[in-house]
Structure formats: C-alpha cells, structure tokens
Amino acid sequence: MSRSAEVICVGTELLLGEVLNSNAQFLGQELARLGIPHFHQTVVGDNPARIKGAIALACQRSQLLIFTGGLGPTPDDLTTETLADFFQTPLVNHPEILEDIARKFAQRNREPSPSNDKQALLPESAQVLPNPIGSAPGIVWQPRPELTIFTFPGVPKEFHQMWHETAVPYLQSTGWVSAQIYSRVLRFWGIPESTLADQVAPLLALTNPTVAPYASKGQARLRISTRAASKETANQVIAPIEQQIRQICGLHCFGADDDTLESVVGDLLKQRGETLAVAESCTGGGLGQRLTNISGSSTYFLGGVISYANAVKRDLLHVNESDLEQHGAVSAIVAEQMAIGVRSHLHSTWGVSITGIAGPDGGTETKPVGLVYIGLSGPAGTHSIEYKISPLRGRDWVRQMSTSHALDHLRHQLLTG
C-alpha cells in the first residue's frame, strides 16, 4: 500500500470562520510539490475527545499526520498533550525549550509567564521541531512503526519557516520525497476558461505532462505538471507543451507562474525605456495602486490623477466642458481626453485613463452599472475602448476588472504598437 499524508488543523476559531485556514492551502500546495500523496484534511475544534477522534481516523488511512495549531501556552492549546494521551506516552520536560523561550522574550524586553512552561512538555521520544521566530516548538514523532507525526503552530509565518527549514529536509531524508511534482502555470486574460479549454482540448488528455485549466478573479489559467527527479528534467517535459500553448493562444497568454498584468506591463515599459501616467475616475486609484505594488515601479510609473469630480477632469486634465455636458463623464471622448491630459501634464510616454460606473448606484438605461471606458494615449495616437462588466459581483469586482482591462490593453499596445 502506498503511503499518504493527512492534514489536521486544530482550532475552534477555524470552525467559526474567525480565521482563514491558509495553512491547509499551503500544505496542499507543498505536499503536491513534493509529490507526497494527500487525500484527507480535517479541521477540529479545541476539544480533546474530538481531536482524539480525528487522530484515530487518520491513523487508519494515513502514515504521515501533519498538525497545525494548538501548540500555544493557553489552556485551550491541546494538541501536544492530546497526542501524548492518545498514544499513552508520558510528557517529558525539555529545559532547552524554556531557555529558548526566555531568550526570545528577553529580546522584546519581556518575561515569559508560567503558562509558557507547558510548551516545553513534549511526548517521550519525540524530536523537537525548532521554531526560529516563535515560542511554540513543534515535534517530529514516530509513536508507532510506519507512522510519523509533525506538529506546527498555527501562525502561518512561523509554520512556513519551520516547514521549509526542518520538515522538508526530514521528509527528503526519510524517503517520502522520491520525485517531486513540478508545475508551470500559464496565465491568460481576455479569454473565458471554456474557450481556452476548447482551444487546447487535445493537450488536456495528456498524461505526462498533465494540462489542467482553472479560473480565478477573471483570469484563466493552465497548469502544466509533471513528476520528475529534478527541475531540469521537468523543464524538458514541460517546455515543449508550454511553447505549443503559447503558439495556440497568442497574446491572450500574458505570463506564467507569479506574473501579474501589472508586473508584465512594468517589465515591458522598462525594456522600452518608457513611462506611464494614469487618470482614474471610477477605480479611485486602484490602477495606480496595482502599478506601485511592483518593486521598482518608480522607474516607469510617474504618477496618477484621481479625477472623480468633473471639475478636476476639466481643470487639471483639460477635458472639454462641452464634451462633459454633451456626452457625460462616462464616454469614449472623455476617456480619450483624460488620457491625453494626464500624459501631457506628467510628461509621460503613455497615458491611460479609466472612467465608468462602478455602482451600485448611478446607472441608467443607456449607461448601466458596469459600463467602463479605457482611454489610451501614446506615441502613435489616442483611442478608447468600451467594456461592459457584469455588476452582479459588486462594485469591487467592476473596479478590479476595469484596472485589469486597462493593464491588458496597454500590454497589447506595448507588444504590437
């Protein structure tokens, strides 16, 4: 029988939805990356009987149990003592853990409380899984043959560092990781997931590498995955399929892995030695925020104008008063003049504008909520494009989609203009 891992997240706050269970998502991704089979996840509250029930069930079907949460100093932190009780193993005091806790508290000019003493009590024969930045250590423990248990604190920053520094090397050295799963995620904009799947349909039937479509926040994605002994071997399998997909999909594919529309646009502007300024109405600075989230964006992004009021459009961006009266602020001609105005005012190579109706109010029969115009002014001239974004997901969705459309439109111009 092949070995598999199981994740058990402990904490009533997770069950109540007070805390997002990002640790489960992280572990799912990490176990997949390492090629470790993983079929079950459990969330259980801070209750010894229920934790024992989760342990009993997990031991029947998995050989690697990974716990997160319940390692703190308070009475409701029960993971360690419940594990010891389930396997009928005494807890042993580790003075070196108390010394480590005292040292960390001293660095913050604080003293540990007596409740921290319980964090030094670990099951007999369990190894300490060091926590470099927090007070709660974990354990690596084999309470019975063919069963390994990891425990981690619930704080994601502490957990991630402990996982990478100690757990992964342990798993690699004990035979859990023979061949990892390597993936390349291609990112697309302006094409529905269903259309993308139709275009690459023959590739979806591949078994090595596998190709799988999925969507998130308006983007379509294709994940190309293979199991391999090294990254180099994996790239040899993945690269030809990636090239084939890019040829099929053309400019709809804007990047891969951690690329975003804003990072890709930034790279293109840097490569060309060009600059950008933006004028925003309905997005309230959202486009500028996305651009400035990229490290080094000051080399190409000069600034922006949030021109909600018509007076700002008129006085600062030099939008014609008669066009505002005749066509309204949400119109192609105003979007174009906003782009020209911000480009001229900030002396940039490119000017991008967004004007629209984000909702939930303000729409009319002729100009409904979700109507957006993107203006673009550059070396070859000025034009605008109209988008009708579904308002059903709310105002933030309209704004997010508007900024993405603007970035993608500029990307196309930088690549083809």
N, C-alpha and C positions, 0 to 999 in steps of 0.2 A: 504494500500500500504506500502511495506517495505521501510525503509529509506536507503539512499545510500549517499556515499561521492563522490565528484568530485574534481579533482586537476587542478588548473590553474597556470601555470608557466609564469611569466611576464618577458620579456627581449628580446630586438631585437638581442642581442648577441647570444641567444639560437637559434633563427630562422636562423641566419647566420652561425651557426655551429662553432662560435668562442669559445664557452664554452660548454662543455659536460653537458647535463642535468641529472646529477646524482641525483638531488633532486626528480625527478619523479620516478626514480627507487627505491630510498629509501622509498618514500611514498607508492609505490605499495607494497613493502615488508612489511612495517609496518601496513598498513591497512589490508592486508591479515592475518598478525599475530594476529591482534586484532579482526578479524572476522567481520570487517565492510565492507559491500558490496561497490564495487568501479567499476564503469562501464565506466567512461569517464575521459580523460585527455586532456587538451588544452594548447598549447603554443601560446602566443600572444605577439606582439611587444609592444614597449613603445609608445602607441598611445591611447588617451582617448576614442575615438569612438570605436576602436576595442576591447578595454578592456571592455567597456560597453556592446558590443555585446556578448562577452564571458560570462559576468555576467548574462545577460538576458536569454541566452540559458541554462546556468547552473541552474538558479533558476526554470526553468520549469521541470527539471528532477531530481534534487538532493536536499537534505536537509542539507548537510554539505559541504561547499565550503572551500577548502584549497588553499590559495595563497602563492606562494614563489616569491620573487624578487620585486623590485620596491619600497623599503622602505628607500632607502638612501637619502642623502641630496641634490643631484644634480637635475637640472630641469627635467631630463628625468625619475626620480623616481616618478611614478604617481599613484601607486596602492591605497594608502590610500585616497588621495583626489578624485580619480575617484570613489571609492566605496561610499564615502560620497555624492558625486554629484548624483550618480545613485539612491541612496535611499533618496535623498533630505533631507539630515541630515547635520546640521552645524558641523564644526570642532571646537573642544574645546582645548584650550591650557592646557598642563599638566606641571607645573613648576618642578615637581619632576623628570620628564624625562630629562629636561635640566640640573638639578643638577647632575643626574647620568652620563650624557654625559660629563659634566665638570670634574667630579671626574675621569673618565676613561682617559680623555685626560691628566689630571694632572699627572697621574701615568706614562705617557710616556713623561713628560716634554713638553707638547704641549697645545695649547689653541684651543677650538672649533671655527669654523668660523661661521659667521651669517647664512650661509646656513644650519647649523645643527638645527636651530630653527624650521624648518618645521617638523622635526622628533618628536617634542613634540605636534603636532596638530593631534588629533585623533577624529573620529566621536563621537558625543554626545551619551552617554550611553554605549559606547564600553569600555570593560575592557582592561587594559594594560597587554600584554603578555611579561613578562620581558625578556630582552636579557642580560644574565650574563656577556658576554665577548665582545659584540659589541655595537655600538652606536645606532643601529636601533631596537627599540622595535616593537613587533607585537601587534595584537589585538585579543581578543575574543569578538564577537559581534553577537547579535541577532536583526537584523534590522526589522524583521517581525516574527510573530509566525511560528514555525516549520522550521526556517532557522537559521543555525549557521555558522558564518564565522570566519576562522582563517587566519591571515596573518603572514608570516615569511620572514626574509631577505633571499636573495639568497645565501649567503655564507654558504656552507654546514656545516662547523664546528659549526657556531652559530645556524643554523637551527636545527641540530640534538640535541644539548643540550636543546634548548627551547622545542622541541618536547617531549623529554623524561621527562624533569623536570616539565613542565606545561601542555602541551596539552594532553598527555596520561592520567594523573590523572583526568583532566577535563572530558575527554571522558568516563572514567570509572565511574566517579561520577554522570554523567548525563544520564546513561542508554544506551550509544552507544555500550558499551562492555559488553555483557552478557556471551558469551562463545568465547574464543579465538581459533584460528586455530594453532595447534602445528604441527611441521613437523620435520622429521628426514631425512636427505639427505645422502644416501649411495653412496660412490664414487668407481669407477671401472677403472682399467687400463688393456689394452691388450685385450679388447673385444669390438667389434662395438656395437653401440646403438641398431641396428636392431637385432643383435644376442642376446643381453641381453633381449630385449623385447620379443623375441621368447621363451627364457628360462623361463621367469616369466609370460608368457601370461595369465594364469588363474588369477593371482593376479591383473592384470591391470583392471579386471572387478569388483573389489571390490568397494563397496560404502562407507564403514566405517571400516578401513581407506581407503583412496584412494591411489593408487600407480601410479605414472606417470614417464615415462622415459624422459630424455633430455640430450643433449651433449654440451660440451664446451671445446675448446682447446685440443681436442684429448681424453678427458675423457668422459666416460659415467656415468650418474647419475640416481638414482632412488629416487624420493621424496615420502615419506610416510606421509600422512597428515590426521589429524582428528580434529574435533571441540570438545572442551571439556571445562569444567568449571575450570580445574586445570591441571598443568603439570603432576601431579601424575596420574590423571585419563587418560590423553592422553598416558602416557607411558605404561599403562596397555593394551591399544588398539594397540599401535604401536609395542611394543617389540616382540610379537609372530610372526608378519609378518616380522620384521627385521631378526629374527633368521631363519625363513624359507628361506628368500632370501639369507642369508649368506651360508646356507647349500647347496642351489642350485648352487650358483656361486663360492663357494670356494675361492681360492686365488686371483681371479680377483677382489674381493672387498677388497680394501686396507684401507678403513677408512670411516668415517662419518662426516657430518657437516663441521667443519673448518679444518679437517685433510688435509694435503698435503702429497705427496710422500716423500718429504724431512723431514717433521715432524715425519712421521711414521718410516722412516729409523732411524732417530735420537733417537726416543724412544726405538727402538729395540737394537740399539748399547748401549744405556745407561743401559738397562735391562741386557745385557750380559757383561757389563764392557769391551767393545771392542772399538777399534779406527779405523779411516778411513783416508786414504790419496788418492788424485786423481791426475791423469795426463791427461791433456786435450790438444787436438790439434785443431780440427775444431770448438769446442764450446768456445774457447777463455776465459775460466774462468767462464763460465755460470754455470757449475755444482758446483763449489766452492761457487759461489755467492748464489745459492739456498740453499746450506747447511748452510752457515753462516747467512742467513736471519732468522734462527731459534734461538731464545734466548737460551743461554746455550750450543750452539753447540761446544764451545771450550772444553767441557769435553770429546768429542769423535772425533771431526774433527781436525786433526793435521795440515793439510795444503795441498797445491797442487802445481803442476808444469804446467805452460802453455808452452808446447813444440811444437811451430809451426815449427821451423826450425829442419831439420834432425840432424844438429849438436848438438842441445840440447837433442834430443832423444838419440843420440849416447853418448855424453859426460856426461850428467847428469843422464839419465835413463838407460844407458848401453845397449841400443838397438844395436844388432849386425849390423855392417856396411854392411856385405854381404847380410843380410836379407833385409835391406833397399834398396839395389841396385837390388836384385833379385825380391822381392815381392812388393816393394813400401811402402811408409809410411802408406797408407790406405790398410791394410791387417790384417788378423787374427793374424799372428805370431808377427807382430809389436805391435798390441794392447796388446797381452799377455805379451810381454817383457816390455812394458810401465807400465803395472800394477805391474809386479814383481819389476821393477826398483823403482817406487815411494814407494811401500810398504817397500822395503829394505832400501831405502835412508832415509825415515822418520820414520822407525821402527814402523809401524802401523800393526794392526791385519789384515786389509783388504786394498787392493789397487784396485782402479777402474780406468780404462782408457777409453778415447774416441778418436778415430781417424776416419776421414771421409772427405767427400767432401760436404761442405755446399752450395757451389755455390756463385753467379750464374754461374761462370766460373770454369774451371778446370776439368770438367767431360770428360770421354772418353766413347767409346762404351762398353768397358769391365768394366770400373769403372765410372758409371754415377753419376751425381749430386744426392745427397740423399743417397749414399752408405755409411754406417757407421758400424764400428766395435767397440763393447764394450768388453773390457778385464776385467777380474775379477780374482784377486789373493787373496787367503785366506788360512786358516789353512789346508783345505783339498786338496789344489792344485790350479792350474791355468787353465782357459779356456777362450774362447771368443765366441761371438755370433754376427752374421751378421744381420743388419737391412737395408731394402731398404725403405727409407722415400720419399714420394712424394715431389718433389721440386716445385710443382705448386704454393704453398703458399709463396714461397720465402725463403731466407736464414735464417731469424729469426725463421721461422717455423721448418726448419730442425734442427737448434740448440736446440730449445725448446723440440722437440720430442726426440732428442738424449739424452739430460740430463734426461728426464723423463724415457726413456727406461733403462738408466743406473741405476737410483734410483730403479726402479721396479725390475730389475734383482737382484740387491743387496738385496732388500726386500725378494724376493723369497729364496735366499740363507740363509738369516738370519732366516727365518721361517722353512726351511726344511733341512738345512745343519747341 
